[in-house]
Amino acid sequence: MTRGNQRELARAKNAKKQDGKKGKGGAANQDGNKGMTLEARKQRDAEMMRLKQQKAQTKDGGSGAKD
């Protein structure tokens, strides 16, 4: 073993990195939908998109279409 404990340190670093990723994205991200019906999720998402579009329009100066 010519590399000493470099391999062990790399494994520990990778394990720590993987533990940090568990809470982000994937199935863990769907916990916000728990207990909601499909219609409720659709309404919530539609409202979020409306707000996002309004914010973009006010930032753009209110011009909806370019001529």
N, CA, C and O atoms as a printed pandas DataFrame, in Angstrom:
     atom_number atom_name residue_name chain_id  residue_number  x_coord  y_coord  z_coord
0              1         N          MET        A               1    0.847   -1.166    0.000
1              2        CA          MET        A               1    0.000    0.000    0.000
2              3         C          MET        A               1    0.892    1.228    0.000
3              4         O          MET        A               1    1.343    1.698    1.044
4              5         N          THR        A               2    1.129    1.723   -1.181
5              6        CA          THR        A               2    2.055    2.842   -1.319
6              7         C          THR        A               2    1.377    4.191   -1.147
7              8         O          THR        A               2    2.053    5.207   -0.987
8              9         N          ARG        A               3    0.055    4.213   -1.177
9             10        CA          ARG        A               3   -0.646    5.494   -1.106
10            11         C          ARG        A               3   -0.957    5.924    0.329
11            12         O          ARG        A               3   -1.529    6.994    0.536
12            13         N          GLY        A               4   -0.603    5.135    1.290
13            14        CA          GLY        A               4   -0.869    5.497    2.676
14            15         C          GLY        A               4   -2.366    5.529    2.954
15            16         O          GLY        A               4   -3.096    4.631    2.536
16            17         N          ASN        A               5   -2.815    6.539    3.643
17            18        CA          ASN        A               5   -4.230    6.603    3.994
18            19         C          ASN        A               5   -5.005    7.511    3.048
19            20         O          ASN        A               5   -6.123    7.916    3.366
20            21         N          GLN        A               6   -4.437    7.835    1.902
21            22        CA          GLN        A               6   -5.110    8.719    0.948
22            23         C          GLN        A               6   -6.433    8.111    0.479
23            24         O          GLN        A               6   -7.430    8.818    0.328
24            25         N          ARG        A               7   -6.434    6.816    0.254
25            26        CA          ARG        A               7   -7.649    6.138   -0.210
26            27         C          ARG        A               7   -8.745    6.208    0.849
27            28         O          ARG        A               7   -9.909    6.451    0.528
28            29         N          GLU        A               8   -8.374    5.996    2.108
29            30        CA          GLU        A               8   -9.356    6.066    3.194
30            31         C          GLU        A               8   -9.911    7.487    3.341
31            32         O          GLU        A               8  -11.108    7.663    3.566
32            33         N          LEU        A               9   -9.056    8.486    3.217
33            34        CA          LEU        A               9   -9.505    9.869    3.314
34            35         C          LEU        A               9  -10.465   10.207    2.171
35            36         O          LEU        A               9  -11.455   10.910    2.377
36            37         N          ALA        A              10  -10.173    9.709    0.973
37            38        CA          ALA        A              10  -11.044    9.961   -0.174
38            39         C          ALA        A              10  -12.408    9.308    0.037
39            40         O          ALA        A              10  -13.439    9.889   -0.301
40            41         N          ARG        A              11  -12.408    8.108    0.593
41            42        CA          ARG        A              11  -13.682    7.425    0.867
42            43         C          ARG        A              11  -14.502    8.185    1.903
43            44         O          ARG        A              11  -15.715    8.331    1.754
44            45         N          ALA        A              12  -13.842    8.666    2.949
45            46        CA          ALA        A              12  -14.546    9.422    3.990
46            47         C          ALA        A              12  -15.105   10.726    3.431
47            48         O          ALA        A              12  -16.224   11.122    3.757
48            49         N          LYS        A              13  -14.323   11.384    2.592
49            50        CA          LYS        A              13  -14.772   12.635    1.985
50            51         C          LYS        A              13  -15.980   12.395    1.083
51            52         O          LYS        A              13  -16.933   13.174    1.094
52            53         N          ASN        A              14  -15.938   11.321    0.306
53            54        CA          ASN        A              14  -17.048   10.998   -0.589
54            55         C          ASN        A              14  -18.302   10.623    0.200
55            56         O          ASN        A              14  -19.409   10.998   -0.187
56            57         N          ALA        A              15  -18.140    9.890    1.299
57            58        CA          ALA        A              15  -19.288    9.514    2.125
58            59         C          ALA        A              15  -19.945   10.758    2.710
59            60         O          ALA        A              15  -21.172   10.856    2.751
60            61         N          LYS        A              16  -19.134   11.702    3.158
61            62        CA          LYS        A              16  -19.665   12.950    3.706
62            63         C          LYS        A              16  -20.403   13.739    2.619
63            64         O          LYS        A              16  -21.452   14.329    2.878
64            65         N          LYS        A              17  -19.852   13.745    1.414
65            66        CA          LYS        A              17  -20.475   14.451    0.294
66            67         C          LYS        A              17  -21.817   13.817   -0.073
67            68         O          LYS        A              17  -22.779   14.529   -0.359
68            69         N          GLN        A              18  -21.888   12.497   -0.067
69            70        CA          GLN        A              18  -23.123   11.792   -0.402
70            71         C          GLN        A              18  -24.191   12.022    0.659
71            72         O          GLN        A              18  -25.371   12.124    0.323
72            73         N          ASP        A              19  -23.811   12.107    1.928
73            74        CA          ASP        A              19  -24.767   12.366    3.001
74            75         C          ASP        A              19  -25.397   13.744    2.841
75            76         O          ASP        A              19  -26.570   13.928    3.168
76            77         N          GLY        A              20  -24.644   14.701    2.349
77            78        CA          GLY        A              20  -25.148   16.045    2.159
78            79         C          GLY        A              20  -26.150   16.140    1.026
79            80         O          GLY        A              20  -26.995   17.035    1.024
80            81         N          LYS        A              21  -26.073   15.233    0.062
81            82        CA          LYS        A              21  -26.958   15.264   -1.099
82            83         C          LYS        A              21  -28.293   14.587   -0.847
83            84         O          LYS        A              21  -29.214   14.749   -1.648
84            85         N          LYS        A              22  -28.430   13.846    0.220
85            86        CA          LYS        A              22  -29.649   13.067    0.448
86            87         C          LYS        A              22  -30.895   13.927    0.516
87            88         O          LYS        A              22  -31.943   13.509    0.024
88            89         N          GLY        A              23  -30.827   15.107    1.104
89            90        CA          GLY        A              23  -32.006   15.932    1.291
90            91         C          GLY        A              23  -32.396   16.763    0.085
91            92         O          GLY        A              23  -33.426   17.436    0.118
92            93         N          LYS        A              24  -31.613   16.739   -0.972
93            94        CA          LYS        A              24  -31.870   17.616   -2.114
94            95         C          LYS        A              24  -32.404   16.815   -3.292
95            96         O          LYS        A              24  -31.855   15.771   -3.644
96            97         N          GLY        A              25  -33.480   17.312   -3.901
97            98        CA          GLY        A              25  -33.992   16.739   -5.136
98            99         C          GLY        A              25  -34.578   15.351   -4.966
99           100         O          GLY        A              25  -34.672   14.843   -3.849
100          101         N          GLY        A              26  -34.969   14.745   -6.062
101          102        CA          GLY        A              26  -35.470   13.381   -6.066
102          103         C          GLY        A              26  -36.746   13.182   -5.297
103          104         O          GLY        A              26  -37.600   14.068   -5.270
104          105         N          ALA        A              27  -36.891   12.034   -4.669
105          106        CA          ALA        A              27  -38.115   11.684   -3.948
106          107         C          ALA        A              27  -38.305   12.564   -2.713
107          108         O          ALA        A              27  -39.438   12.817   -2.302
108          109         N          ALA        A              28  -37.223   13.023   -2.129
109          110        CA          ALA        A              28  -37.330   13.862   -0.936
110          111         C          ALA        A              28  -38.021   15.182   -1.263
111          112         O          ALA        A              28  -38.618   15.807   -0.387
112          113         N          ASN        A              29  -37.942   15.602   -2.513
113          114        CA          ASN        A              29  -38.549   16.858   -2.934
114          115         C          ASN        A              29  -40.065   16.747   -3.025
115          116         O          ASN        A              29  -40.745   17.772   -3.057
116          117         N          GLN        A              30  -40.616   15.539   -3.067
117          118        CA          GLN        A              30  -42.046   15.338   -3.218
118          119         C          GLN        A              30  -42.791   15.375   -1.891
119          120         O          GLN        A              30  -44.015   15.244   -1.876
120          121         N          ASP        A              31  -42.098   15.546   -0.799
121          122        CA          ASP        A              31  -42.759   15.606    0.504
122          123         C          ASP        A              31  -43.674   16.822    0.607
123          124         O          ASP        A              31  -44.619   16.806    1.395
124          125         N          GLY        A              32  -43.422   17.858   -0.157
125          126        CA          GLY        A              32  -44.275   19.033   -0.154
126          127         C          GLY        A              32  -45.643   18.754   -0.754
127          128         O          GLY        A              32  -46.583   19.515   -0.525
128          129         N          ASN        A              33  -45.768   17.676   -1.519
129          130        CA          ASN        A              33  -47.033   17.308   -2.148
130          131         C          ASN        A              33  -47.836   16.339   -1.289
131          132         O          ASN        A              33  -48.945   15.956   -1.660
132          133         N          LYS        A              34  -47.298   15.949   -0.173
133          134        CA          LYS        A              34  -47.951   14.949    0.663
134          135         C          LYS        A              34  -49.290   15.466    1.175
135          136         O          LYS        A              34  -49.372   16.575    1.703
136          137         N          GLY        A              35  -50.318   14.675    1.022
137          138        CA          GLY        A              35  -51.634   15.030    1.524
138          139         C          GLY        A              35  -52.412   15.953    0.605
139          140         O          GLY        A              35  -53.516   16.373    0.954
140          141         N          MET        A              36  -51.876   16.279   -0.549
141          142        CA          MET        A              36  -52.573   17.169   -1.482
142          143         C          MET        A              36  -53.155   16.352   -2.627
143          144         O          MET        A              36  -52.558   15.377   -3.083
144          145         N          THR        A              37  -54.316   16.765   -3.076
145          146        CA          THR        A              37  -54.917   16.098   -4.223
146          147         C          THR        A              37  -54.274   16.633   -5.495
147          148         O          THR        A              37  -53.550   17.629   -5.473
148          149         N          LEU        A              38  -54.547   15.962   -6.588
149          150        CA          LEU        A              38  -53.992   16.377   -7.864
150          151         C          LEU        A              38  -54.478   17.783   -8.225
151          152         O          LEU        A              38  -53.700   18.615   -8.692
152          153         N          GLU        A              39  -55.758   18.036   -8.007
153          154        CA          GLU        A              39  -56.320   19.358   -8.312
154          155         C          GLU        A              39  -55.685   20.446   -7.454
155          156         O          GLU        A              39  -55.411   21.542   -7.943
156          157         N          ALA        A              40  -55.452   20.151   -6.186
157          158        CA          ALA        A              40  -54.835   21.136   -5.291
158          159         C          ALA        A              40  -53.413   21.454   -5.747
159          160         O          ALA        A              40  -52.993   22.611   -5.712
160          161         N          ARG        A              41  -52.677   20.438   -6.170
161          162        CA          ARG        A              41  -51.312   20.661   -6.671
162          163         C          ARG        A              41  -51.340   21.495   -7.937
163          164         O          ARG        A              41  -50.521   22.396   -8.114
164          165         N          LYS        A              42  -52.292   21.190   -8.825
165          166        CA          LYS        A              42  -52.398   21.949  -10.079
166          167         C          LYS        A              42  -52.700   23.417   -9.802
167          168         O          LYS        A              42  -52.110   24.303  -10.420
168          169         N          GLN        A              43  -53.621   23.672   -8.871
169          170        CA          GLN        A              43  -53.963   25.049   -8.530
170          171         C          GLN        A              43  -52.775   25.777   -7.923
171          172         O          GLN        A              43  -52.500   26.928   -8.260
172          173         N          ARG        A              44  -52.075   25.097   -7.028
173          174        CA          ARG        A              44  -50.906   25.707   -6.383
174          175         C          ARG        A              44  -49.836   26.042   -7.422
175          176         O          ARG        A              44  -49.262   27.131   -7.407
176          177         N          ASP        A              45  -49.580   25.102   -8.315
177          178        CA          ASP        A              45  -48.556   25.322   -9.331
178          179         C          ASP        A              45  -48.956   26.420  -10.308
179          180         O          ASP        A              45  -48.117   27.213  -10.736
180          181         N          ALA        A              46  -50.243   26.466  -10.663
181          182        CA          ALA        A              46  -50.715   27.507  -11.571
182          183         C          ALA        A              46  -50.560   28.883  -10.940
183          184         O          ALA        A              46  -50.157   29.833  -11.610
184          185         N          GLU        A              47  -50.874   28.992   -9.670
185          186        CA          GLU        A              47  -50.733   30.267   -8.962
186          187         C          GLU        A              47  -49.260   30.680   -8.892
187          188         O          GLU        A              47  -48.934   31.857   -9.052
188          189         N          MET        A              48  -48.388   29.725   -8.658
189          190        CA          MET        A              48  -46.957   30.029   -8.612
190          191         C          MET        A              48  -46.472   30.543   -9.968
191          192         O          MET        A              48  -45.676   31.479  -10.033
192          193         N          MET        A              49  -46.954   29.928  -11.048
193          194        CA          MET        A              49  -46.565   30.363  -12.386
194          195         C          MET        A              49  -47.115   31.755  -12.697
195          196         O          MET        A              49  -46.427   32.566  -13.317
196          197         N          ARG        A              50  -48.346   32.036  -12.273
197          198        CA          ARG        A              50  -48.919   33.368  -12.481
198          199         C          ARG        A              50  -48.063   34.434  -11.793
199          200         O          ARG        A              50  -47.755   35.472  -12.377
200          201         N          LEU        A              51  -47.687   34.159  -10.548
201          202        CA          LEU        A              51  -46.853   35.109   -9.810
202          203         C          LEU        A              51  -45.499   35.301  -10.488
203          204         O          LEU        A              51  -44.978   36.414  -10.557
204          205         N          LYS        A              52  -44.944   34.210  -10.981
205          206        CA          LYS        A              52  -43.657   34.274  -11.651
206          207         C          LYS        A              52  -43.752   35.107  -12.935
207          208         O          LYS        A              52  -42.851   35.889  -13.240
208          209         N          GLN        A              53  -44.851   34.934  -13.686
209          210        CA          GLN        A              53  -45.047   35.698  -14.909
210          211         C          GLN        A              53  -45.264   37.179  -14.608
211          212         O          GLN        A              53  -44.741   38.043  -15.311
212          213         N          GLN        A              54  -46.040   37.468  -13.556
213          214        CA          GLN        A              54  -46.263   38.859  -13.175
214          215         C          GLN        A              54  -44.954   39.527  -12.772
215          216         O          GLN        A              54  -44.698   40.678  -13.127
216          217         N          LYS        A              55  -44.146   38.809  -12.043
217          218        CA          LYS        A              55  -42.858   39.342  -11.613
218          219         C          LYS        A              55  -41.967   39.622  -12.817
219          220         O          LYS        A              55  -41.282   40.643  -12.863
220          221         N          ALA        A              56  -41.977   38.708  -13.799
221          222        CA          ALA        A              56  -41.174   38.893  -14.998
222          223         C          ALA        A              56  -41.670   40.078  -15.812
223          224         O          ALA        A              56  -40.865   40.812  -16.385
224          225         N          GLN        A              57  -42.994   40.277  -15.873
225          226        CA          GLN        A              57  -43.542   41.395  -16.629
226          227         C          GLN        A              57  -43.203   42.723  -15.975
227          228         O          GLN        A              57  -42.877   43.686  -16.669
228          229         N          THR        A              58  -43.275   42.790  -14.658
229          230        CA          THR        A              58  -42.947   44.045  -13.987
230          231         C          THR        A              58  -41.460   44.347  -14.105
231          232         O          THR        A              58  -41.062   45.508  -14.196
232          233         N          LYS        A              59  -40.658   43.320  -14.104
233          234        CA          LYS        A              59  -39.214   43.502  -14.249
234          235         C          LYS        A              59  -38.886   43.962  -15.675
235          236         O          LYS        A              59  -37.976   44.763  -15.891
236          237         N          ASP        A              60  -39.644   43.439  -16.637
237          238        CA          ASP        A              60  -39.430   43.752  -18.046
238          239         C          ASP        A              60  -39.978   45.130  -18.397
239          240         O          ASP        A              60  -39.649   45.676  -19.450
240          241         N          GLY        A              61  -40.788   45.682  -17.552
241          242        CA          GLY        A              61  -41.365   46.998  -17.813
242          243         C          GLY        A              61  -42.795   46.913  -18.296
243          244         O          GLY        A              61  -43.351   47.904  -18.770
244          245         N          GLY        A              62  -43.395   45.743  -18.182
245          246        CA          GLY        A              62  -44.793   45.603  -18.542
246          247         C          GLY        A              62  -45.043   45.286  -19.993
247          248         O          GLY        A              62  -46.198   45.081  -20.366
248          249         N          SER        A              63  -44.030   45.233  -20.837
249          250        CA          SER        A              63  -44.253   44.922  -22.258
250          251         C          SER        A              63  -44.414   43.413  -22.418
251          252         O          SER        A              63  -43.472   42.648  -22.211
252          253         N          GLY        A              64  -45.617   43.003  -22.788
253          254        CA          GLY        A              64  -45.906   41.580  -22.922
254          255         C          GLY        A              64  -45.392   41.003  -24.214
255          256         O          GLY        A              64  -44.842   39.902  -24.221
256          257         N          ALA        A              65  -45.558   41.731  -25.330
257          258        CA          ALA        A              65  -45.138   41.230  -26.625
258          259         C          ALA        A              65  -44.215   42.245  -27.295
259          260         O          ALA        A              65  -44.366   43.456  -27.132
260          261         N          LYS        A              66  -43.280   41.726  -28.034
261          262        CA          LYS        A              66  -42.345   42.599  -28.748
262          263         C          LYS        A              66  -42.810   42.741  -30.191
263          264         O          LYS        A              66  -43.213   41.761  -30.816
264          265         N          ASP        A              67  -42.754   43.960  -30.720
265          266        CA          ASP        A              67  -43.193   44.211  -32.096
266          267         C          ASP        A              67  -42.023   44.283  -33.042
267          268         O          ASP        A              67  -42.210   44.488  -34.241
